[in-house]
Amino acid sequence: MRKLQELVSKLFVNSTNNLLTQLFRYVFVGGIAFVVDFGLLFALTEYLHLYYIVSATISFIAGLLTNYLLATAWIFKNPKIKSRTGEFIAYALIGVVGLLLNNAILYLLTSIIGIYYLLSKIITAAIVMLYNFFGRRLLYRNK
């Protein structure tokens, strides 16, 4: 039981700069952000009848904000940029490149290859998540 408590503390509670622990947490946070992104993509496309790329842009931004708030509170706590505004701008710039990747891959998979847009989103999210993690990790000090 003690080992399980230590593992839970390591994965979910203690501050860490360990790459694998941060990646685990980022996947966890990314999962929450993905639910926001995917759910909004579906709702905007299916119920408001927005073009899926427009929906994907809006939903990606909502997911980005969710990810930023959770990741900076739980994963990346030691920014190289001391200004909170500057930190967010750098984080968001990485996110903008992620958004461009997101929309390009989504368009390629959906409009060119013909995969259903929600399945395309799942594939796209996995690719963009890795880019975002490693890009954002560069913004923080590893002690």
PEDA-V706805 format. One record per helix or strand of 2 or more residues. SS is the DSSP state (a for helix, b for strand). FROM is the first residue (numbers start at 1). TO is the last residue. Records with the same first field share a line. If there is no record, write none. Layout:
SS->FROM-TO / FROM-TO
This chain:
a->2-13 / 19-46 / 52-74 / 84-112 / 117-137
